[in-house]
Amino acid sequence: MDKKTALPSHWEIKKMTEVVTWGSGGTPKATEKSYYENGTIPWLIIGDLNDGIVNSSLSKITELGLKNSSAKMIPVGTLLVAMYGSIGKLGITGIECCTNQAIAFAKELHGVTTKYMFYYMSMIKPKLISMGKGGTQKNISQSVLKSLDVVVPPIPEQECIVSKIEELFSKLDASVAELQTAKEKLKVYRQAVLKEAFEGKLSEQWRGSHNMSPQDDFLSICKQNQSFKDTSGDENEIALDLPATWLKVRIGDVFDVEVGATPKRSIPEYWNGDINWVSSGEVHFNTITETKERITESGLTNSSTNLHPAGTVMLAMIGEGKTRGQAAILNIVAAHNQNTAAILVSKTPCEPKYIYYFLLLNYENTRRVGSGNNQKALNKERVRALRFPFTSFEEQRVIVESIESRLSICDSIEQTIGTSLQQAEALRQSILKQAFEGRI
């Protein structure tokens, strides 16, 4: 709190050390099984903190682990603050437990209540984050906590402040919940639009007045004598009720599929050139207009990646999180790495966005096709064997237009919701600031 801020005259500003005695926990030796196996003592890590009442832990330790580490038992109702990584994340113990060294806990409070300090620490969280030190993961220490000032009203007023904050937060939380519900409904609507599109319902009226033959268009681009070594993905296909004239074909029936490569990173001459080079992390249901890394002509020549034209549909093949199964469309000429497949749609009269939107609809099913012991993955053969609904080239374009006209409305609504959620978070901080200035 800025000392220049005008506070009620009977409030005090004290050093943190005057009102809170901080402690922190420890970690039993990870290689000692007897410290963990069949443990019954809840042992909290930062991931257990939830900015509320903490009633469970991901891990437990034994009495032996507790005795042979710096971990300490903490009573119910104790304030917790994350010092590493997720700086300022909070909790109040709802169970008797202990913590690791990344969490500070309030051993003693002097002239302040637990909930008052909980909300006060929530207000100064941005300041705590700004005081973090370190490279990839920012950390603070107990010294940082101890260096802070605390605004201290009389206990009865602290209780009134907490009560007012919780009343206002309750109303705010209800509004946020409504926004989140609306956001989830948009996701459902998006999927419904895509499903209707690939069941021919969005183009039904157009189809009735146009005598276009999917069969003729398919035969005009069908690759002869194709074999498919791995069709295991058929069992994971999304269920679609296709129009009678549509076909179900495999990607490899009509498109070339290529897997890229990474030039040797030990050879500097291969990198920092002017050739765009796509990695799987850049494939996330988007249009690719630039790449994070570029390679040289020498890097392209001395690796097994090729340049692909704009309109190529990229598919991420490897990645456990959300990456595997995501698609993108190239809006530039680019090469790519071995974790991505290039589906060369633009070399045919097919509409690239038609394939892109199908992969968006089929995302969860595509992910299930991937297999592997350590990191699940697709491969070139599995991508070639993926089946999709084929209709005439012209109807594909009509379907894409119908999809985009509907999804653009979703995008606009989602942007409004996102702005409202940001405003709600700003309002939360404003409520806290006013509370601790005596203005609510």
QUIURPE-V356585 format. One record per residue. N is the residue number from 1. RES is the residue in three letters. OMEGA is omega in whole degrees, -180 to 180 (* if undefined). D_CENTER is the distance of its C-alpha to the mean C-alpha in whole Angstrom. Layout:
# QUIURPE-V356585
n: [N,N]
res: [RES,RES]
omega: [OMEGA,OMEGA]
d_center: [D_CENTER,D_CENTER]
This chain:
# QUIURPE-V356585
n: [1,2,3,4,5,6,7,8,9,10,11,12,13,14,15,16,17,18,19,20,21,22,23,24,25,26,27,28,29,30,31,32,33,34,35,36,37,38,39,40,41,42,43,44,45,46,47,48,49,50,51,52,53,54,55,56,57,58,59,60,61,62,63,64,65,66,67,68,69,70,71,72,73,74,75,76,77,78,79,80,81,82,83,84,85,86,87,88,89,90,91,92,93,94,95,96,97,98,99,100,101,102,103,104,105,106,107,108,109,110,111,112,113,114,115,116,117,118,119,120,121,122,123,124,125,126,127,128,129,130,131,132,133,134,135,136,137,138,139,140,141,142,143,144,145,146,147,148,149,150,151,152,153,154,155,156,157,158,159,160,161,162,163,164,165,166,167,168,169,170,171,172,173,174,175,176,177,178,179,180,181,182,183,184,185,186,187,188,189,190,191,192,193,194,195,196,197,198,199,200,201,202,203,204,205,206,207,208,209,210,211,212,213,214,215,216,217,218,219,220,221,222,223,224,225,226,227,228,229,230,231,232,233,234,235,236,237,238,239,240,241,242,243,244,245,246,247,248,249,250,251,252,253,254,255,256,257,258,259,260,261,262,263,264,265,266,267,268,269,270,271,272,273,274,275,276,277,278,279,280,281,282,283,284,285,286,287,288,289,290,291,292,293,294,295,296,297,298,299,300,301,302,303,304,305,306,307,308,309,310,311,312,313,314,315,316,317,318,319,320,321,322,323,324,325,326,327,328,329,330,331,332,333,334,335,336,337,338,339,340,341,342,343,344,345,346,347,348,349,350,351,352,353,354,355,356,357,358,359,360,361,362,363,364,365,366,367,368,369,370,371,372,373,374,375,376,377,378,379,380,381,382,383,384,385,386,387,388,389,390,391,392,393,394,395,396,397,398,399,400,401,402,403,404,405,406,407,408,409,410,411,412,413,414,415,416,417,418,419,420,421,422,423,424,425,426,427,428,429,430,431,432,433,434,435,436,437,438,439,440]
res: [MET,ASP,LYS,LYS,THR,ALA,LEU,PRO,SER,HIS,TRP,GLU,ILE,LYS,LYS,MET,THR,GLU,VAL,VAL,THR,TRP,GLY,SER,GLY,GLY,THR,PRO,LYS,ALA,THR,GLU,LYS,SER,TYR,TYR,GLU,ASN,GLY,THR,ILE,PRO,TRP,LEU,ILE,ILE,GLY,ASP,LEU,ASN,ASP,GLY,ILE,VAL,ASN,SER,SER,LEU,SER,LYS,ILE,THR,GLU,LEU,GLY,LEU,LYS,ASN,SER,SER,ALA,LYS,MET,ILE,PRO,VAL,GLY,THR,LEU,LEU,VAL,ALA,MET,TYR,GLY,SER,ILE,GLY,LYS,LEU,GLY,ILE,THR,GLY,ILE,GLU,CYS,CYS,THR,ASN,GLN,ALA,ILE,ALA,PHE,ALA,LYS,GLU,LEU,HIS,GLY,VAL,THR,THR,LYS,TYR,MET,PHE,TYR,TYR,MET,SER,MET,ILE,LYS,PRO,LYS,LEU,ILE,SER,MET,GLY,LYS,GLY,GLY,THR,GLN,LYS,ASN,ILE,SER,GLN,SER,VAL,LEU,LYS,SER,LEU,ASP,VAL,VAL,VAL,PRO,PRO,ILE,PRO,GLU,GLN,GLU,CYS,ILE,VAL,SER,LYS,ILE,GLU,GLU,LEU,PHE,SER,LYS,LEU,ASP,ALA,SER,VAL,ALA,GLU,LEU,GLN,THR,ALA,LYS,GLU,LYS,LEU,LYS,VAL,TYR,ARG,GLN,ALA,VAL,LEU,LYS,GLU,ALA,PHE,GLU,GLY,LYS,LEU,SER,GLU,GLN,TRP,ARG,GLY,SER,HIS,ASN,MET,SER,PRO,GLN,ASP,ASP,PHE,LEU,SER,ILE,CYS,LYS,GLN,ASN,GLN,SER,PHE,LYS,ASP,THR,SER,GLY,ASP,GLU,ASN,GLU,ILE,ALA,LEU,ASP,LEU,PRO,ALA,THR,TRP,LEU,LYS,VAL,ARG,ILE,GLY,ASP,VAL,PHE,ASP,VAL,GLU,VAL,GLY,ALA,THR,PRO,LYS,ARG,SER,ILE,PRO,GLU,TYR,TRP,ASN,GLY,ASP,ILE,ASN,TRP,VAL,SER,SER,GLY,GLU,VAL,HIS,PHE,ASN,THR,ILE,THR,GLU,THR,LYS,GLU,ARG,ILE,THR,GLU,SER,GLY,LEU,THR,ASN,SER,SER,THR,ASN,LEU,HIS,PRO,ALA,GLY,THR,VAL,MET,LEU,ALA,MET,ILE,GLY,GLU,GLY,LYS,THR,ARG,GLY,GLN,ALA,ALA,ILE,LEU,ASN,ILE,VAL,ALA,ALA,HIS,ASN,GLN,ASN,THR,ALA,ALA,ILE,LEU,VAL,SER,LYS,THR,PRO,CYS,GLU,PRO,LYS,TYR,ILE,TYR,TYR,PHE,LEU,LEU,LEU,ASN,TYR,GLU,ASN,THR,ARG,ARG,VAL,GLY,SER,GLY,ASN,ASN,GLN,LYS,ALA,LEU,ASN,LYS,GLU,ARG,VAL,ARG,ALA,LEU,ARG,PHE,PRO,PHE,THR,SER,PHE,GLU,GLU,GLN,ARG,VAL,ILE,VAL,GLU,SER,ILE,GLU,SER,ARG,LEU,SER,ILE,CYS,ASP,SER,ILE,GLU,GLN,THR,ILE,GLY,THR,SER,LEU,GLN,GLN,ALA,GLU,ALA,LEU,ARG,GLN,SER,ILE,LEU,LYS,GLN,ALA,PHE,GLU,GLY,ARG,ILE]
omega: [178,-177,180,-180,-179,178,172,-171,-178,175,180,169,-177,173,-180,-177,178,-174,-179,170,-175,172,175,-174,-178,-178,175,-179,-173,-176,-179,-175,-177,178,-175,-174,180,178,-179,-178,178,-178,-172,169,-175,179,179,-179,-173,-177,179,179,-179,-176,-179,178,177,-176,175,176,-180,175,180,178,179,-177,-175,176,179,178,-178,177,-177,-179,175,177,-179,178,180,178,177,179,-177,173,-180,-174,175,175,-169,173,170,-175,174,179,172,-173,170,-176,171,-174,-180,-177,173,177,-178,-179,-179,174,-178,177,176,178,-179,-177,177,-179,178,-179,177,179,177,179,-176,179,178,179,178,-180,-179,-179,-180,178,177,-178,-177,-179,179,180,166,178,175,179,178,179,-176,-177,-173,172,179,174,-174,171,173,-177,180,179,175,-179,177,179,179,-179,-179,177,-177,177,-179,179,180,178,180,179,179,179,178,179,178,178,179,177,178,179,178,178,177,178,179,-180,178,-180,179,177,-179,-180,178,-180,-175,166,176,-175,-180,-178,-176,-179,179,-178,-179,-178,179,-179,-180,-177,174,-178,-180,180,178,-178,-179,-179,-176,178,-174,171,177,174,-177,-173,-176,179,-178,180,-179,-177,180,-177,174,-180,180,178,-172,171,-175,-177,-178,179,170,-175,178,179,-179,176,-172,-177,167,177,179,175,-176,-179,178,174,-179,-180,179,179,-176,-177,-180,-170,179,175,-179,179,179,-177,-172,171,-176,179,179,180,-176,-180,-175,171,-177,-179,176,180,-179,-179,176,179,-180,175,179,178,178,-178,-175,173,-174,173,180,175,180,-175,171,-177,175,178,180,177,178,-175,-174,178,-175,-177,179,-171,-174,179,178,-177,175,175,175,172,-179,171,-175,167,-177,-177,-174,179,-179,173,175,178,-168,-177,-172,175,178,176,179,179,-179,-178,177,178,179,-178,175,179,175,178,-172,-171,-177,180,177,180,-179,178,-180,178,-180,-177,-175,-180,-178,-176,165,171,-175,-178,179,178,179,-174,178,-180,178,179,-180,172,-176,-179,-178,180,176,-179,178,-180,179,178,-180,178,-173,178,179,-178,178,176,177,-179,-179,179,-179,178,178,178,179,178,180,179,177,179,178,179,177,178,178,179,179,178,-180,-179,180,180,-175,169,178,-174,173,*]
d_center: [33,35,39,40,38,41,41,43,46,46,43,42,40,40,38,36,38,40,38,36,37,33,33,30,30,30,29,31,32,29,32,34,34,36,34,31,32,33,32,33,32,28,27,24,21,18,16,19,19,18,19,22,24,23,25,24,23,21,24,28,31,34,37,38,35,35,38,38,35,34,32,34,34,33,34,33,32,31,28,26,24,21,23,20,17,16,19,20,18,21,23,26,28,29,30,32,30,30,27,26,27,24,24,27,29,32,35,38,37,40,41,37,36,32,31,32,31,27,27,29,26,23,25,26,22,22,25,24,21,23,26,23,25,24,22,18,18,20,22,25,28,31,33,30,30,34,34,33,35,35,36,39,40,43,41,42,40,37,37,38,35,33,34,33,30,29,31,29,25,26,27,24,22,23,23,19,19,21,18,15,18,19,15,15,18,17,15,18,20,18,19,22,23,22,24,27,27,27,30,32,32,31,34,36,39,38,39,42,44,43,44,42,42,39,41,43,40,38,42,42,38,39,39,42,42,38,38,34,34,31,31,29,26,28,28,24,25,24,27,29,32,33,36,39,40,36,36,33,33,31,29,31,34,34,31,32,28,28,26,26,27,26,29,30,29,32,34,33,35,32,30,29,31,31,29,26,24,20,18,15,12,14,14,11,13,15,18,19,22,22,20,20,23,26,29,32,35,36,33,32,36,35,32,32,29,31,30,29,30,28,27,26,23,20,18,16,18,17,13,13,9,8,10,13,15,13,16,17,21,23,24,26,28,26,26,23,23,23,20,20,23,24,26,29,29,30,34,34,35,32,29,26,24,26,24,21,21,22,19,17,19,19,16,16,19,19,16,19,22,20,22,23,24,21,18,19,19,21,24,27,29,26,25,28,29,26,28,28,30,32,34,36,35,36,34,31,31,32,29,27,29,28,25,24,26,24,21,22,23,20,18,21,20,16,17,20,17,15,18,19,17,17,21,20,19,21,24,23,24,27,28,28,30,32,33,33,36,38,37,36]
